[in-house]
Amino acid sequence: MSVIKYGKFELPAKVRVEEDENSTTKARIIAGPFEPGFGHTVGNSLRRIMLTSLEAPAIISVFIEGISHEYMASEGIVEDMTHIILNIKDSLLRRLPTSDDSSSRLIKTISTDLEVTSEMLDKSRGFYKVTLGDIVSDGQYDVLNKDHVLFTVTKPMTRKVIFKVLNGRGYKTSESMDFPNKLVDEIYIDALFSPVRIVNYFVENARVGGETDMDRLVLDITTDGRITPKEALTFATQIANLHFSVFDEMRFHTISYEEDHAEQEGDRDSLLNKLYLKINEIELSVRSTNCLQQANIDTIAELVIMPEPDMLKFRNFGKKSLNEIKAKLDEMELYLGMDLSKYGITRENVKEKVKTLVDKT
């Protein structure tokens, strides 16, 4: 197998995650620089995989004793069956890790004898709301929205309720699914398995040295809570790698890439000039500036050499300040956790080293 020499491709040194302070289901992922065009290539591929190919459980059928079809109403239940099915579709179940992965593709049955007593009705003023947590409580699944109302009961009753749950991907109609061991009066439900609600991406210009047409990829990811945005991205990346690996058997040449060119003197000086800057010389909020001063961080060099997790350990330092600082560093083409060892700068000697370099200039 021959080796073909290719020029170096610009790749992101770090992927930045900006999590929404008010929601655990939203995040912005920023990666760059990429070579021109690769922002769209990578962004569109990951977006399509996240929206169509990630797996999660969904309820695919329901049996409620005394109800024989989806257009039927039942005495003592406010909602008709069509309304109840719509409520069931909003159920959020998360598969719990098990030692037996071989059963993950099988239909699971959740059966409950639902009992609504007169006392329960009296406490709820005659309208007892049956929630998802009342039905799914056997430990097979983690129920994210236990208080989600499925239907409302107005008279004492005991009914058997059976859900069938399948782990799948994408969206499937009830007609396209196979139901072994069908029950009499079982009602089948179209299922949306995908745990990802929205994925938007856009590509910005990024600068690398004198090149100004590089790509910076920005992904805005929103999930339904069954997985986090970071999990969605890492799962999609692994699925993409799996499919590209199909073509490895066709490899008859191996590509090797040129090493990084020696850093130009001008680029080195430009970086060092940024590292010398005092914290109060960049436009940060008063709160963020005060937090950094309290942490004894006086220069940009002392800031960028700090790993992100260590920043959150500082007193009164929250995610809002962290995101502000990361955005400002991104504008300066810097990031937290930089390796400055090739300039002789480490966390232990950063203050002394910066002072020595400043004195020399």
C-alpha positions, 0 to 999 in steps of 0.5 A: 500500500503506497503512501500519498503525501497531502498538505495539512488540513486546518482542524479545530484545536478545541470544541467549545460548548455553551450551555443554556443557563436556564435549560439542560436541553439546549446548548451551542457547540462551536468548532473551528477553524475548518478548511473552507467548505468543511463547515457545511460538510460537517455541520449538515452531516451531523444535523441530519444524523442527530434528527434521524438516527438517534435512538430512544424509547416510545410508547407504540400501543395502549390498551385501556380496559373497556375501550375498544377503539381510538374514537371511543369515549368511556363513562367516567373519563373526561377525554375521548380516546383520540385525546388520550392518544395525543397525550400519550405521544408526549410521554418522555421515557428514558431507557435505563442501562441494563446488563442485557443489551440483547433485549434492547430491540424487543417490545417491552410491556408495562401493565398496571391495574389503575385504581381510582377511589372515592377518597382520591376523587374527593381530594381532587374535587371530583376530577382525578388526573391520571399521570404518566407516573401512575402508569409507568412505575415498574423501573424499566424506564426512567420517566422524565415527565411523571406529572404529565396528565394522560386523562381525567377520571370523574368516578371510582373505577379500576381499569387495567392499562397496558403500554407497549414500549419499543426502542427505535429511531426516527418516526414510524407509523403504526402500520410500519411496525410489527406487533407480535402477541397482539391484544384484543382492543389494543390500539396502535400509536405512531411513534416519534423516537427521536430525542432531538427536537431542533438542530440548526447550524451556521458557518462563520468566517474564521481567521488563521494567520493571514487566511480569513476564509476559514470556517467556524461551525456553530451548532444549536441543539435542542433535545427533549431531555432524554439525552443532553445536547452533548450526548446527541453530538457524540452519538451522531459523530460515532454513527458518522464514523461507523458509516464512513468506515464501510469504505475502508476496505477500498483503501489502496493508498494511505494519505499522510499529512504534512506537519505544521509549518514552523510558527512564523515570528509575526504570529508568535509576537502577535500571540505574546502581545495578547498574552501580556494584556491586563484583564482590565484592558479587555472589555469584560463586565465589572462582575467578571473582572472582579471575580478574576481579580479575586482569583489573583488572575491579572493577565490574559496569559494567566487566564487562558492557561486555566482549564475551564473546570478550574474556573468554575471553582472560583468564588462567585464565578458562575456560568454566565461569567464563564460564557462571557469570558469564553466569548471574549477569548474567542474574539481574540482567537484564544481559549481556556486551557491553552498549552503555552509550554512551547513559550516556556509558560506553565501554570506554576511560572506564568506570573514570573514569565509574563513579567520577565517577557514584558520587561524585555519588551 
